[in-house]
């Protein structure tokens, strides 16, 4: 599809360029031919003895032939130039068409992959929900306690679907590059402490310690409070989930050239080959994390990265399997 579109765009680019080139060539020919003919007439007039009025009407045969030859050479040169322009415009048009279509092609491929992945993730809890209900309906000896157990399992699947759709909606809402978000200059230290406090319940259940090390308590940055807090919770939740019992998660705040926020854990880590893909939607490092049996859809880090970009920041990841992972968030000071 995109190959045909690229060829069509190339043809249109070439057609427009050649149309402009031909119009200019015709204008150049008309002006040049007129000036050349005027020059020939001057020469012819001075070559004639008085009275010279006849020279203004007709050139002698030799000059007429030379004038026609000059015009033919001019036409030939313009044709060659236009041929060269056609080749150049075709090559340039093909390249420009490729550059024009590349982001569209990537966006379409991302959309297709996103729809396919989302459909797959939606299908899993729906299939589980349907299966458990069908089995319960076929069970003629279904007791009240068993029915309550089935309903509880169904509720878990519904909660899973609710979380997935919420994240999908967030990703969709942030596609406008944050034009609807309000950014304000705020102190980061209290926000980090509140985020760490909110994740403490989950950490306590797993026996994971959450600490904050804020060397610059008065450090400020221009942020959107809601999305910024959401981003912090994603990284903290991710760190706690993949840190075993007795582990530690540390949140640090530093100021160098940029504002640096680091969420560090001493959990299972991520293999180097997976690091380039962890921010892709629905990507989960199953090879290294399957033993943890951690629930999730692989959307959190993708959403966090989107929020960081909305804040004109960047994210860096350092990880070693069995040693832990560090997410370093860089935000501009101004």
C-alpha positions in Angstrom: 0.0 0.0 0.0 2.7 2.5 1.0 4.8 1.5 -2.1 2.0 2.5 -4.4 1.3 5.7 -2.4 5.0 6.6 -2.6 5.0 6.1 -6.4 1.9 8.3 -6.7 3.4 11.0 -4.5 6.6 10.9 -6.6 4.6 11.3 -9.8 2.7 14.2 -8.4 5.9 15.9 -7.1 7.6 15.4 -10.5 4.5 16.6 -12.3 4.3 19.9 -10.3 8.1 20.5 -10.6 8.1 19.8 -14.3 5.0 22.0 -14.9 6.8 24.9 -13.1 10.0 24.1 -15.0 8.3 24.1 -18.4 6.5 27.4 -17.7 9.8 29.0 -16.8 11.5 27.4 -19.8 8.9 28.9 -22.1 9.3 32.3 -20.6 13.1 32.0 -20.8 12.9 30.9 -24.5 10.5 33.8 -25.4 12.7 36.4 -23.7 16.0 35.0 -24.9 14.7 34.5 -28.5 13.4 38.0 -28.6 16.7 39.5 -27.4 18.7 37.4 -29.8 16.5 38.4 -32.7 16.8 42.0 -31.7 20.6 41.7 -31.6 20.7 40.0 -35.0 18.5 42.9 -36.5 20.9 45.4 -35.1 23.8 43.7 -36.7 21.9 43.3 -40.0 20.9 47.0 -39.9 24.5 48.2 -39.6 25.6 45.9 -42.4 23.1 47.5 -44.8 23.9 50.7 -46.7 21.4 53.6 -46.4 18.5 53.6 -46.6 18.2 51.0 -43.9 14.5 50.8 -43.4 14.2 47.5 -45.2 16.6 45.9 -42.7 14.1 46.5 -40.0 11.6 44.2 -41.8 13.6 41.2 -43.2 17.0 39.7 -42.3 19.2 38.5 -45.0 19.2 34.7 -45.6 22.5 34.0 -43.8 21.5 35.8 -40.6 18.0 34.3 -40.8 19.6 30.9 -40.9 21.9 31.7 -38.0 19.0 33.1 -36.0 17.0 29.9 -36.5 20.0 27.8 -35.5 20.4 29.7 -32.3 16.7 29.2 -31.5 17.0 25.5 -32.2 20.1 25.2 -30.0 18.2 27.2 -27.3 15.2 24.8 -27.5 17.6 21.8 -27.4 19.4 23.1 -24.3 16.1 23.8 -22.5 14.9 20.3 -23.4 18.1 18.8 -22.0 17.8 20.9 -18.9 14.2 19.9 -18.4 15.1 16.2 -18.9 17.8 16.6 -16.2 15.3 18.4 -13.9 12.8 15.5 -14.5 15.3 12.9 -13.4 16.4 15.0 -10.4 12.8 15.7 -9.4 11.9 12.0 -9.8 14.7 11.0 -7.5 14.1 13.8 -5.0 10.4 13.2 -5.1 10.8 9.5 -4.4 13.0 10.3 -1.4 10.7 13.0 -0.1 7.7 10.8 -0.6 9.4 8.2 1.5 10.2 10.7 4.2 6.6 12.0 4.2 5.1 8.6 4.4 7.5 7.1 7.0 5.9 8.6 10.1 2.4 7.8 8.7 3.5 4.2 8.1 5.0 3.9 11.6 1.9 5.4 13.2 -0.3 3.0 11.3 1.9 0.0 12.2 1.9 1.1 15.8 -1.9 1.5 15.7 -2.3 -2.0 14.2 0.0 -3.5 16.8 -1.7 -1.6 19.6 -5.1 -2.8 18.5 -3.9 -6.4 18.2 -2.2 -6.3 21.6 -5.1 -4.6 23.3 -7.5 -7.2 21.8 -5.3 -10.0 23.0 -5.1 -8.5 26.5 -8.8 -7.9 26.6 -9.5 -11.4 25.4 -7.7 -13.1 28.2 -9.8 -11.9 31.2 -13.0 -12.1 29.0 -12.2 -15.7 28.2 -11.5 -16.5 31.8 -14.8 -14.7 32.8 -16.8 -16.6 30.3 -15.3 -20.0 31.1 -15.9 -19.7 34.8 -19.5 -18.6 34.3 -20.2 -21.5 31.8 -18.7 -24.1 34.2 -20.7 -22.7 37.0 -24.0 -22.8 35.0 -23.3 -26.4 34.0 -22.7 -27.5 37.5 -26.1 -28.8 38.8 -24.7 -29.2 42.3 -23.5 -25.6 42.6 -23.6 -24.6 46.2 -23.9 -21.1 47.5 -20.3 -21.0 48.7 -19.1 -22.2 45.4 -21.2 -19.5 43.6 -19.7 -16.8 45.8 -16.2 -18.1 45.0 -17.0 -17.9 41.2 -18.4 -14.4 41.6 -15.2 -13.4 43.5 -13.1 -14.7 40.6 -15.3 -12.9 38.1 -14.9 -9.7 40.0 -11.1 -10.0 39.9 -11.3 -10.4 36.1 -13.6 -7.4 35.9 -11.2 -5.3 38.0 -8.4 -6.4 35.6 -10.5 -5.2 32.6 -11.2 -1.9 34.4 -7.5 -1.3 35.0 -6.6 -2.1 31.4 -9.3 0.2 30.0 -8.2 3.0 32.4 -4.6 2.8 31.2 -5.7 2.7 27.6 -7.8 5.8 28.1 -4.8 7.5 29.7 -2.6 6.7 26.8 -5.2 8.0 24.4 -5.7 11.2 26.4 -2.0 12.0 26.4 -1.7 11.8 22.6 -2.4 15.6 22.3 1.1 16.3 23.6 -0.3 17.7 26.8 -2.0 20.7 25.3 -4.9 20.3 27.8 -2.7 19.9 30.8 -1.9 22.7 33.3 1.8 23.0 34.3 2.8 24.8 37.4 6.1 25.3 39.3 6.1 23.1 42.4 8.5 21.7 45.0 9.3 18.1 44.1 10.3 16.9 47.6 6.7 16.8 49.1 5.4 15.1 45.9 8.0 12.4 46.1 7.4 11.8 49.8 3.6 11.5 49.2 4.1 9.1 46.3 6.4 6.9 48.5 3.8 7.0 51.3 1.1 5.9 48.9 3.1 2.9 47.7 4.1 1.9 51.3 1.0 -0.3 51.9 1.9 -2.6 48.9 5.6 -2.5 50.0 4.7 -3.5 53.6 2.7 -6.5 52.3 5.7 -7.8 50.4 8.2 -6.9 53.1 10.0 -4.3 50.9 11.4 -1.2 52.4 10.8 2.1 50.6 13.2 5.0 51.4 13.5 8.6 50.2 16.9 10.4 49.9 16.1 14.1 49.0 19.3 16.1 49.0 17.6 19.1 47.4 14.3 19.5 49.4 13.7 23.0 47.9 14.2 21.9 44.3 11.4 23.0 42.0 10.2 22.1 38.5 7.4 23.0 36.2 5.0 20.0 36.3 1.5 18.8 36.0 0.8 17.5 39.4 -1.7 14.7 38.5 0.3 13.1 35.7 3.6 13.6 37.4 2.3 11.8 40.5 0.9 9.1 38.3 4.3 8.6 36.7 6.1 8.3 40.0 3.6 5.7 41.2 4.1 3.7 38.1 7.9 3.5 38.7 7.4 2.9 42.4 4.8 0.2 41.9 7.0 -1.4 39.3 10.0 -1.4 41.6 8.1 -2.9 44.6 6.5 -5.6 42.4 9.8 -6.9 41.1 11.7 -6.6 44.4 11.7 -9.8 46.6 10.9 -9.8 50.3 13.6 -8.1 52.3 14.5 -5.8 49.4 14.7 -2.1 49.2 13.4 0.7 46.9 15.0 4.1 47.1 13.8 7.4 45.7 16.4 10.1 45.3 16.2 13.7 44.2 19.3 15.5 42.9 20.1 18.7 41.0 22.9 18.8 38.4 22.5 20.2 34.9 18.9 18.8 35.1 16.6 17.8 37.8 17.3 14.1 38.5 14.8 11.7 40.1 16.0 8.2 40.6 13.8 5.2 41.5 16.2 2.4 42.4 15.5 -1.2 43.6 17.7 -4.3 44.3 15.2 -6.7 42.7 15.5 -9.2 39.9 16.8 -6.8 37.3 16.4 -6.8 33.5 18.6 -8.4 31.0 20.4 -6.0 28.7 18.7 -7.4 25.5 15.3 -6.4 26.9 16.2 -2.8 27.9 15.5 -1.2 24.5 11.9 -2.6 24.5 10.7 -2.2 28.1 8.8 1.1 27.2 7.0 -0.5 24.3 3.3 -1.0 24.8 2.3 -4.5 26.2 6.0 -5.5 26.3 6.7 -7.7 29.3 10.1 -9.4 30.0 8.5 -12.8 30.6 11.8 -14.6 30.2 13.3 -13.0 33.3 10.1 -12.3 35.3 7.8 -15.2 34.7 8.8 -16.7 38.0 7.5 -13.7 39.8 3.9 -14.1 38.4 3.4 -10.4 38.6 0.0 -9.1 37.3 0.0 -6.4 34.7 -0.4 -5.6 31.1 3.0 -4.1 30.1 1.5 -0.6 29.7 2.7 1.2 32.8 6.2 2.0 31.6 4.9 3.1 28.2 2.5 5.5 30.0 5.2 6.8 32.3 7.5 7.5 29.3 4.7 9.4 27.6 4.2 11.6 30.8 7.9 12.3 31.0 7.9 13.5 27.4 5.0 15.7 28.1 7.2 17.3 30.8 10.0 17.8 28.2 12.1 15.3 30.1 13.9 12.0 29.4 14.3 8.6 31.0 17.4 6.4 31.4 17.4 2.8 32.6 20.3 0.9 34.3 19.8 -2.7 35.2 21.7 -5.9 36.1 20.0 -9.2 36.4 19.9 -10.2 40.0 21.2 -6.9 41.2 18.4 -4.5 40.6 17.1 -1.7 38.3 17.4 2.1 38.4 15.1 4.4 36.5 16.6 7.9 36.2 14.1 10.7 35.3 15.7 13.9 33.9 13.6 17.1 33.9 14.6 20.6 32.8 15.1 23.0 35.7 13.2 25.8 33.9 
